[in-house]
Amino acid sequence: MKRLGLGLGLATALVAAGCGSDSEPARGGDAAASQTVTETDRPFDVEEVDSFDDPWAMEFLPGTDDLLVTERSGTLYLRDGETGERLEVEGVPEVVVAGQGGLGDVVVGPSFAEDGTVFLSWAEAGSGGSGAAVGRAQLRTGDGSASLEDLEVIWRQTPKVSGDGHFGHRIAVDPDGEHLFVTSSDRQAQTPAQDTSNTIGTIVRLTLDGEPAPGNPLADQGGVSAEIWSWGHRNPLGLQFAPDGELWSSEMGPEGGDELNLVVEGANYGWPEASYGSQYGGGEIPDHADGDGFEAPKAWWNPAISPGSLMIYSGDLFPDWTGDAFLGALSGEALVRVDLDGTTAGDDEIFEMGERIREVVEGPDGAIWLLEDAGAGRLLRLTPPTS
């Protein structure tokens, strides 16, 4: 019998998504009070701004309202924040579009204002199957066009394996602008996540050139092990630094057991040896327990919400939410807010959105922006209610 946390969960949203459970939905973690908020009671207005085909990630360009948006099919757009017009960015690499594979994340580099550096991730083919890759390029615009120049692959998930699921490839640059963190999911192979001779099921820490960062916990082992910052991950699809400098990740678990993790140097997060979820098909996994050697999540959900992204809010448009975590829920069709206090995850609110939320980011003015990856693929802007 899986142990359930305290509090309420996602009954309405999960039944609508076809992920209902006969058990009482539950939230677990440092605190476990959960509240589901229906559409009529949401504490924000929702503006439909645009729509895309199967979008996956977005990033605002510094100092502007211009927005980069990736579509999983391999298209990158630059959307003008004033006119709403968008340019298809040329020079995007060839990507594997199958299953969960495709064009993934995009983030601007710390030197963007000087040289236009951006980092992007995608699924690529190679010997043994497919795997995630991260590239660096310069974004050039002018004369009604946009392109990626001097694109180079700076990191590859090792090894490539068969299958088309669980790539991960979320990217975050640390607050000092010196290191690149990349999530590398388990490719549905499970056990390699406990093998630190590969980067399957890990979060890696690199220099901005894609080299293993000096001081990594397994640096003395050399090879790809020297890239690893943490391991024992299943499918971390959200990665962001909080205003206080702590690194957080949202992770899609098995059947139940979705997680919000504080990412700790050298920590093993347990997959597939420990989880608050169960294997698909009914196989049980031991719960996290004191002294098991694994880093337990700060918050977890059962039934699943399927977190596809993570944002830590730092704005002041929603002052009561500054410092809190926001997760885009796929099967949950919701936006989930978790109250963060330092390294403690407290109560959460689940705002029903009625569609899969793939991406959530903070806009330049503190508005919260969402991307749906199904239905109309809408780009949404959330602001405080006007009445």
N, C-alpha and C positions, 0 to 999 in steps of 0.2 A: 504494500500500500504506500503510495507516494504521500509524503508529508505536505500539507497545504499550509500556506501562510494565513494570517488573519486578514479580515477586511472583505470588501465586496470586489467584484470584478467586472467582466465585460459581457454579461449575459445577453443584452440586447444586440450589441454590435457583433458578437461572435456568432450568434444564431443567424443573423442576417448574412454573415459571410460564409455560412456553411461549416463553421468550426465549433458548433455547440458541444456541450459536455453534460453528461448526466450528473456529474459532481458539482458541488457549489464552486463557482469561479472564485479564485483567490489571488491575493497579492502577498508577497513575502519580502522580507528584507529588514533593514534596520528599524523601520516602522512599516506598518502594513495597512494603513487606512486608505481605502480607494473609493473614489466617487465617480460615477458615470454621469455625464452632463449631456442632456439631449440637445437637439438643434435649437429648440425654442428658448433654451436657458443658457446658451453659450455667451460668455462675457466678452464677446468681440463681434465686430461686423466683418463680413466676408465679401470681398470684391473679386469678381472674376476678371482677370487682367488679360489672359491670352490662353492658348491651348497648343499642345505639342503631341507628337506621335511617340508613345512609349518613352517618355522622358525618364532620366535616371538621376541627374545631378545638376546643380546650378551654383554659380558663384558671381557675386557682384564685383565689378572692377573698382578698385580703391578710388574714393573721392567722387564717384559718379553713381547714377542709377542704372548704368548699363549692365547687362546681365549675360553671362555665358551659360548656355543650357546644352547638356548632352542628351542625345537620343540614343537608345541602346542599339539601334540599327547602324550606328556609325556616323551620325551627323552631329556636328557641333554648330550651334547658332550663337551669334552675338546680337542681342536684342537692345535697341536704343531705348533708354529709359524715358526719354521725352516724347518721341514720336510713336513708339511701339513697333517701328519697322525693325526687321531683322535681316541679318546677312548670314548666309551659310559660309562657315569658315573653311577655307581650302587647306589642304595639307594634312588632313586627319589620317592616321595610319589605318591600314587594313585590319579589320577586326573579325573575330569569330562571332557570328551572330547565331547562337543556338542555345536552347534552354535558357539558363540565366546569363549566358555569355553575351558580350557586346561591348560597346563603348561605355565606360563607367564614370569615374569621378573627374572633376576638374577643379583645381585651386590655383590662385595666383601666387607667385613666388614673392619673397620679401623684397626683392629688387625690382618688382614690376614697374615702379614709377620710372626707373632709370633704363631698363632694358626690355620690358614687356614679357618677362619670363612667366610661363605658366607650366604647371605639371598636370598631366592627365593619365588615366589608367584605362586599360582595356583587356579583353581576352584575346590571346593570340594562339595560333597553331605552331606546332614544332614537334621535334622527335619525342615520341611517347604519347602524344595527344595534344592537350591544350593547357594553358596556364595564364595567370595574370601577368601583366607587364605595366611598367610605369615609364613614361617618357617626359622629357623636358624640351620645351620649344619657346620661341619668341612670337608673341602675338603681334602682328603688324596690320594696321588699318590705314585706309586712305583711298580716295578716288572711288568710293562706293564699294569697296571690297575689304575682305579680311582674310588673313591666312596665317598658318603656323609655319614659321621659318626655322631651319636648322634643327628639326626634330631629331632627337636621339633617345634611344632606349637606355635608361640608366639602371633599371632593376627588372629582374625576371623571377617569378615564383619558381622554386626548384623543389622537386622535379616537375615536368609536365606529365599529366596523367590522362587517362581516358575519362569520358564523361563530360557533362556540360553544366554542372551545378557548383555552387559554393565557391565562387572566385574571391569574394570580399572586395579587395582593392579600393577601399576608402583611404584617403590621403589626409594628413594633417601636418602642418608646419608648426614647430614649437614656438613659443612666444619670443624666444631670443633670435629666431630666424636662422638657426644654425643646423637644425636637424629635420629630416623628413621621416614621418611615421607612416607605415602602410599596413593595413590589415590583409592577412593572407589566410583565407578560409581553408577548411579541411578537404575541399573538393569531393565531399561525401565519401571520403575514404576512411574517416574516423581515426583509426589507430595511428597514422603518421603524426597526428597532433601531439602525441607523447614522445615522438622521436625527434630530438633536436639536431640530428644530422641533416635535416631538410627544413624548408620553411613552410611546409604545409601545416595549417592550424596554428599560425603564429601572428604576432605583431612585430614588425621589424623596425629598427631605428637606423637610419642612414644619414650620411652627409648629403648636402644638396646636390652632390655629384653622383649619388647613388652608391657610394662605397660604405662598407660597414662603419658605423660611427665609433670612434675611439671610446673606450670605457664601457662598451656593451658587456652584459653579464657573462657571455660565453665567448668573449674575444679570444681567450687563450686556446680555444679549440680550432680556430681558423676556419677557412672555407665559408660556406653559407651559414654555419652556426654562429659566426661572428656578427651576423646581421640581426640576430634574434634579441628582442627586448622582453617578450613574454610568450608563453606557449600554452597548449591545452585549450585552444579556442576552436569553436565549431564554425560559426558563420557570422563574424563581426561585420555588420553593415553600417555602423555609425562610429565616428571617431572625431572627438573635438576636445580642445583644451578649454577649461573653465577660466574665468577671469583671475582666479587665484593661482593659475598655473598647473593645476591638477589635470591629468589626462583621463578622459572617460571614453568608454566604448559601449555601444548597444550591440547585443549579440542575439541572433536568432537561434533558439534552442531546438531540441527535438519536439516531440509531441508534448506541449507544455514546457515550462522551464525557460522561456525567454528571459534574457538577463540585461541588467545595467551594471557594468563593471567599472571599478576604479582600476586603471591600468598601472600596475606596480612593477618596477624593474625586477626582472628575474623570477617573476611569479608564474606558477603553473595553475591554470584555471580549471583543470580537471577533465576536460573532454577527452575521450568518451568514458573515463573511469568514474566520474561523479557529475551529477546534474540533478536539478529539481524536476526535470521532465522525464519522460519515458520514451523508449524507442518506438518508432512507428511500427505498428503491428503488435504492440503489447509487451515487448521486452523491457524488463525493469533495469534501471541504472541506480546505483547507490546514491542517496542524497549526500550533499556536502555535510561533513561532520567535523567537529573540533579535533584537531590533531591528525587529520588525514593527509596533510601536506599540500592541500590544494587551496587556492584563493577563491573564496565563495563570492557570489555576486552581492552587490549592495542592495539590489532590488531584483525581484523576479516575478513572472506572471504565469499563471496556470488556470485556465486554458491560455493558449498562445495568443499574443497580439501581433506577432511577426514584425518586429521592428526593422525597418529598412533604412533608417537614418537617425542622426542625432545632432542636436544643436543645444549649446549652453548659452542661455540668453544673457547679454551684457548691456542691453539698452535701458532706456528710461521711459519709453512710451508706455510700457506696462511695468510700472515701478514695483509692484508687489511680486513680480516674477523675476526680477534681476537675480542672476546666479542660478536659476533653475534649469533643469534639463527638459528638453522637448524631443519626443520620439515620434517619428512618422510610423503609424501602424498599417500594415498591409492587410492581412486577413482581418484584423480588428477594425479596419476602415475608420480610423480615428487619429486624432492628435492627442498624445499622452504627455502630460506635464508631471514631472517629479520634483518635489521640493528638495533642493540640495542645501545642506548646511556644512560647508567644508567637505569632509570625506563621508558624511552621513547622508543617506537617501531616505527622506521622510515620506509623507503622504503623497498620493498622486491623484490627479484628475484626468478622466478620459473623456475628451470632447468628441462626441459622435460627429463624423463628417460625411458618412454615407458613401464613401469611395476610398479606394486604396491610396494611402499617402506614402509616396516614395521618398520625397525629399522635403526637408524643412531647413530654412536658413533665416538669419536675421538681416533685414534690410538696413540701408544706411541711416534711415530715420528712426529705427527701432521697431518698425512694423515686422510682422512675422509672415514669411512667404512659404507657400506650400506648392508642391508639384504632385498631381495625381498621375499614376502610371497606367490607369485603366479608364474605361468610359471615354469621356471627351479629352482626357489628359490635360485638365485645366491647370493653369497657373493662377494661384489665389493669393490675395494679400489680406492679412488680418490686422485690424486696427481697433482701438477702443471704441465702444458703442457711442454713437452720436446722440442717442436718446435713451 
